[in-house]
Amino acid sequence: MSHEMETGRAARAAGKVWLVLVALFLLAPAVVLLGTAVTTTGYLAFPPEGFTLKWFALVLSDPAWVDSIVASTNIALIATVVAAVLAVPATLALTSPRMPGRDTIEALLTLPMLVPQIVLGVGLLQLLLVLGVGRTYPGFVLAHAILALPFVLRSVLTSLRGAPRSLELAAADLGAGPWRRFAHVTLPLMRTGLGAGCLLGFAASYVNVEVSMFLSTPALNPLPVKLLNQVAYTVDPGVSAVSTLTVALAFAAMLIVDRVAGLKAAGAPS
């Protein structure tokens, strides 16, 4: 028994060491990125030579960079809200035992997650041009909502399928109508999945390059496209500063969603 306990403790210790090493490996790019964003040199240098925040100041004082950051943030936020509005009723239908062809419909709704993004970008551009909203702000939002929808849908589906259906049946037996059951039973059950899915959908929209480059215009140039155009000609600490701000925004969004929806409980009924 003593030998088994020692073996177990050794395995747990080795697991913790491995976890720390993996975490350090995952964090290393962000550390390097931050280091190259605060260097005093006019080129990328790591370890940084000196310390300065002038590259952040230059980026935040440049209207072109600010406009791109604001455009990407607004598009991602609106597209995520649209995707959530579409995903919630779709999830309710897909979890209904009376819904015919559920597997086929679910596969079609998650198809944008599997199709190569270049192919999806070409297809969306042609579709939006036919609808008369190609390379416009509404068209951009619609395209990014399609990008975000599979992430929200899959996450909410996971939450509802793992939730006990007896709660809804009990509420119905107690006289609760459909809207009351949705507000007080179903919505709390899907809250965690909805929060996690919205976070993933926001990230998918915010960092997308392939679809965005087909839809961008000089007046509507989202951050990933501007970064791509920038690094095609030069790579300086300003690019690292913008990338660091993007990572910080993603981290802040994760903290907010965790606070509101509880990502630690993802996959478990609320």
N, C-alpha and C positions, 0 to 999 in steps of 0.2 A: 504494500500500500504506500509506504514511504517513497519507494522508487517511482511509483506512478505519480505521486504528488509532485516530486521533484521534476519529473519529465513534463508534467503539465505546466509547472511554473516556468520551466525553461522554454517551453513552446510559446507561452504567453509573452515572455520577455522578448523572444525572437520576433514574435508578431508585432510587438510595439516598436522594436527597432526598425523592422521592415516598413511599418506604417510611417515612421518619421522620415525614413529615407525617401519613400515615395512622395510624401508631402514636400520635402525639400526639392525634389526633382521637379515637381509641378510648379513650385513657387519660384524656381530659379529664373525662368524667362521674365517674370514680372520684376524680380530684383534687378536683373541686368537692364531691363527697359527703364526702370526708375533711375538707375545709375547713369545711363547714357543721357537721360533727360536733365540731369543737374550738373553735368560737366561744364567747365568753363571754356573748353575748346570749341572751335567751330565745326568740329567733326565728331562722329561717334567715338567715344572712348570709354572703355571699362577695364579696370576700375576707373571711376571718374577722376579727372584731374582738377582738383578744387571743387568748390560747391557754389552753385548759383541757381536762382529761380528765374533768370531773365528769359529763358526759353518759354516758360509758361506765360510770362508777362507778354512776350512778343506774340504768342499764339492767341491769347485772350484779347489782345488789343488789335488783332488783324480781323477786319470785318468779314473777309472771305472765310476764314476758319470758323469764326463765331457763327456765321450764317449756316455753314455746313453742319456744325454741331447741333444748332437749334432745329434745322430741317430734319436731321436724322432722328432726333429725340421726339419731335412732334409727330413725325410719320410713324415711328415705332409705337408711340403711345396710342395714337388713334387706331392704327391697324390692330393692335392687341385688343383694344376695347371692342372693335368690330368683330374680331375673331372670337372673343369670348361670348358676345351676343349671339353669334351663329352657332358656337360649339355647345352651349348649354341646352337649347331645345333639341339639337341633333343628338346629344348624348341621352337625353330623356327618351327620344324615339328609339335609339339603338339598344337601350337597356329594357325596352318593353318586350315582353315575350310574344306580343301579338304583331310585332313588326316583321313583315316579310322581307327576305333578302338582306338581312342585317349584315352578314359578313361581306357581301358584295358592296353595299353602300359604305360600310366602314373602310373597306380597302380603297374605294374611290376617293373618299374624303382625306385619307392619309397619303394619297399618291404624290402630292407635291413634296413630301418629305423624302421620297425615294427617287423621283425623277432627277436626272442631272440638272443642276441649276442653270447652266447655259441653255439647255434645251427648254427649260421652263421659262427662262427670260425671253427667248425668241417667241415662244407660243403666247405668253402674256402680252408682249408688245403687239403682236398681230391682233389678238382678241380685243385689246383696249383701243386700238386704232379703228377696228370695226365698230366698236361701241361709241366712238367719237370722243374718248377721254384719254387717248394715247399721249404720253408725255405731259400730262397735267397733274396737278396736285391730287384731285380725286382718284385719278387712275393709279398714281403712285400708292395711295393708301389702299386701294382695292387690291393691287398686286401684292402688297406686303401683308394684307389681311389673309390672303390665300396662303402665303408663306407661313404665317403664324398659326393658322387654323389647325393643322395636324398636331402640333405640339400641345395646344390647349385641349383639343379633343381627346387625344390619347391619355393625357394626364387625368382629365375629369372622368373618363371611362374607367380608368384603373381605380379611382376612388369609389365610384358608385358600385362597380362590380365586386369590390371587396367589402361593401357595407351590407349590414343585415337588412333584408327587405321587410322583415317583421315589423320594423319601426313604422314604416309607411302604412302597412296593413293595420297596425294598432291605432294609428292616427285616424285612418278611415273608419274603423269600427267605433271610434269615439265621436264621430260626426264631423271631422274636419273635411272641408271641401278641397278640391284640387289645388287652388291657389294657397290655401292655408297650409296644406301638407307640403307644398313646394317651399314656402317661406320658412316654415318652422322645422321641417324634417329633412327634405331633400337638399336644400341649399346648404345647411350646415354640414351635411355629409360630404358634399362635393367641394367645400370651401378650401380644404388643403390642396386637393388636386387642381382646383381652379387657380389658386395662387401660384403653385409651382408651374402650371402650364402657361400662365400669363408671363411669368418670368422667362421661361424658355422661348415663348413666342416673341416677346420683346427683344431678347438677345438675337434670335434668328433674323428679325427684321433689321435691327440696328447695325449688325455687322455684315449684312448681305452685300456682296459686290456684284455677283453675276447678273442678277435680275435688275439691280439698281442701275448698272451702267447702260442698259438698254433704254431705260426710262428717263435718265437724267438729262437736264438741259443746263445751259449757262446760268439760268435763273434759279434752277432747282438742282443743286449739286450736293447730294448727301455726303456725309463724312467718309465712308469707305471708298467711294469713287474719287473724292478729292485726295485721299491718302494714296490711292493707286496712281493717280496722275502725278502726284508730287514725287513719289519714290521712283517714277520712271525717268526723272531728270536728275534728282539729287536726293541724298539722304543726309539729313543734318539733325542735330538734337531737337529741333522744333518738331520733327515727325515723332520722335520719342516722347516729347511732352504731350502731344495730342493723343498718342496711344496710351500714355499713362493716365490721362484724364478719362479716356474711354474705359479703362480697367477700373478706375475709381468709381465711375458712374455705375458700371455693372455691379460692383461690390455693394454700393449704396442701395441699388435696386433690390439686391438679394436680401439685405438686412431689413428693408422696409417690408418686403413680401413675407419674410420670416416672422416679422413682428405682427403682421396683420393675419396671415394665414397659418403660420406655424409649419415651416418646411421641415422641422425636425420630426414632425409626425406624418410626413408624406408617406402615403401608402396605407395609413391607418385611418379608420373612421374617426371623425371629429367628435 
